Amino acid sequence: MNTINSELTERLRTERLAVETLYRAFTDKNPALVDTVLAPQWDDIPLAPGQGPGPEGIKPIIRGLGEAFPDVQIVIHDMIQEPGKIGVRAEISGTHQGEFFGIAPTGKKVSFRLHEFHTLSDGLVATTWHMEDWFGLFLQLGKFPAQP
């Protein structure tokens, strides 16, 4: 294998592992994992209600999801990758055992889809654009968050 192919293979592997580690932070309920894979100025688009910017902003989200769904799992179904870009189709599942978006625990097992696009720089996730199927989750819970 020539040097260019070897470097490209290593870059793709490093970037894939960074994205996989981001999802593992949720499944393992270990927010500190994001410090190893998110760029210091990571941009998460759109921010969740109340979410702060950068890696520190996602940590309460990871903790909150783990408290609401103690058995939370994120399963990656597909990853499409080119150098510096990764698209992900995944599914989040768990049992609703803690308050989530103001909804009291229902005890229901749920799963909902997640689609994200990441850009990476120097082996770190620099930007994430995401869309979760919150409507599908709230239908499964049988409740929607209160509207202001």
Secondary structure by P-SEA (a helix, b strand, c coil): ccaaaaaaaaaaaaaaaaaaaaaaaaaaccccccccccccbbbbcccccccccccccaaaaaaaaaaaccbbbbbbccccccccbbbbbbbbbbcccccccccccccccccccccbbbbbccccccccccccaaaaaaaaaccccccc
